[in-house]
Amino acid sequence: MNAPANLAKSLKLIKVGNSTGVILPKDVLAKLGVEAGDSLDLSDVPGGITITRHDDGFAAQMEAAREVMKRRRNALRELAK
């Protein structure tokens, strides 16, 4: 999936202590609805990654789903047949 033309940007990686960072332009931060200090989520998708604003409610739901899948692995495996 290609990014819309208005968000197609080349970003440079920078050294931040022992880590590597990237500076997001103001228009990208506005599109995400975030500001300095907010959290972002990275997700693997076919062909790359997506960056989205962190959603505590969604994160809690996903953790609950992972716990159910872990505890009910056999039942889910049977249902998948």
GIRADA-V961611 format. One line per field, one symbol per residue. ss: DSSP state (H for helix, E for strand, L for the rest). psi: psi as a letter, one per 40 degrees, with the letter a starting at -180 (. if undefined). burial: I if it has 24 or more other C-alpha atoms within 12 Angstrom, else O. A space follows every 50 residues. Layout:
ss=???
psi=???
burial=???
This chain:
ss=LLLLHHHLLLLLEEEELLEEEELLLHHHHHHHLLLLLLLEEEEEELLEEE EEELLHHHHHHHHHHHHHHHHLHHHHHHHHL
psi=hiiideehihihiihgbeahihhhiddddddefiiheiiihhhhiheaii hihhhddddddddddddddddfddddddde.
burial=OOOOOOOOOOOOOOOOOOOOOOOOOOOOOOOOOOOOOOOOOOOOOOOOOO OOIOOOOOOOOOOOOOOOOOOOOOOOOOOOO
